[in-house]
Amino acid sequence: MTTTHSHKKHPVNRQSKKQLGIIGNILIVPPLLLAIKWLGTSDTLSPEGRVNTFLHGFPESLQHFQLIIVFSLVCCIVSLVLVFKSFNQPAISFRVYDIIAAMLASIIALLNVFQLL
C-alpha cells in the first residue's frame, strides 16, 4: 500500500507571527550597536586608523573588520525577513516596532554594503 501525503503550507498563526517579530526586533540590536560604535570613531582619522580604533574593543579572535561587517549584514537580512513575515499583526504596537526594525535594518545593511566595497 502506498499512501500519498499532501504537503499543505500551514499558515503562520498570530502567536508565531508575534514571535517572529520579536526575534526580528532582537536581531537588529547587534548591528545597531556596531553601527553606533562605528559612528563613534573619529572622522578625522585615516580609514585604516578608523578601522583600528573600531576593532580595538573586540577580542583578538574577532578583530577582522570584514567578518564583523558580514555578521552585521546577515543579522540585518535575517531581521528584515522575520519582520516582513510577521508584519500583518493585529496589534499596532508590534507593527510600529516592525516598521522601525525594518527601517533600521535597511539603513544599516546599506551602510554595511558600502563599507565592504
Solvent accessible surface area in square Angstrom, and as a share of the most:
residue,aa,sasa,rsa
1,M,235,1.05
2,T,133,0.78
3,T,102,0.59
4,T,132,0.77
5,H,143,0.64
6,S,89,0.58
7,H,175,0.78
8,K,150,0.64
9,K,195,0.83
10,H,157,0.70
11,P,122,0.77
12,V,71,0.41
13,N,96,0.49
14,R,175,0.64
15,Q,102,0.46
16,S,36,0.23
17,K,40,0.17
18,K,69,0.29
19,Q,92,0.41
20,L,39,0.20
21,G,1,0.01
22,I,72,0.36
23,I,84,0.43
24,G,0,0.00
25,N,33,0.17
26,I,109,0.55
27,L,48,0.24
28,I,9,0.05
29,V,71,0.41
30,P,48,0.30
31,P,0,0.00
32,L,53,0.26
33,L,108,0.54
34,L,25,0.13
35,A,19,0.15
36,I,102,0.52
37,K,76,0.32
38,W,37,0.13
39,L,123,0.61
40,G,67,0.64
41,T,12,0.07
42,S,52,0.33
43,D,114,0.59
44,T,130,0.75
45,L,76,0.38
46,S,67,0.43
47,P,110,0.69
48,E,135,0.61
49,G,20,0.20
50,R,44,0.16
51,V,35,0.20
52,N,99,0.51
53,T,64,0.37
54,F,3,0.01
55,L,18,0.09
56,H,153,0.68
57,G,59,0.56
58,F,39,0.16
59,P,82,0.52
60,E,152,0.68
61,S,89,0.57
62,L,84,0.42
63,Q,67,0.30
64,H,107,0.48
65,F,31,0.13
66,Q,119,0.53
67,L,94,0.47
68,I,12,0.06
69,I,8,0.04
70,V,68,0.39
71,F,104,0.43
72,S,2,0.01
73,L,30,0.15
74,V,79,0.46
75,C,11,0.06
76,C,0,0.00
77,I,88,0.45
78,V,61,0.35
79,S,0,0.00
80,L,32,0.16
81,V,74,0.43
82,L,28,0.14
83,V,0,0.00
84,F,129,0.54
85,K,121,0.51
86,S,0,0.00
87,F,71,0.29
88,N,118,0.60
89,Q,9,0.04
90,P,83,0.52
91,A,41,0.31
92,I,121,0.61
93,S,59,0.38
94,F,49,0.20
95,R,78,0.28
96,V,71,0.41
97,Y,127,0.48
98,D,1,0.00
99,I,79,0.40
100,I,81,0.41
101,A,4,0.03
102,A,13,0.10
103,M,111,0.49
104,L,56,0.28
105,A,0,0.00
106,S,53,0.34
107,I,101,0.52
108,I,8,0.04
109,A,14,0.11
110,L,104,0.52
111,L,80,0.40
112,N,8,0.04
113,V,63,0.36
114,F,127,0.53
115,Q,53,0.24
116,L,63,0.31
117,L,163,0.81
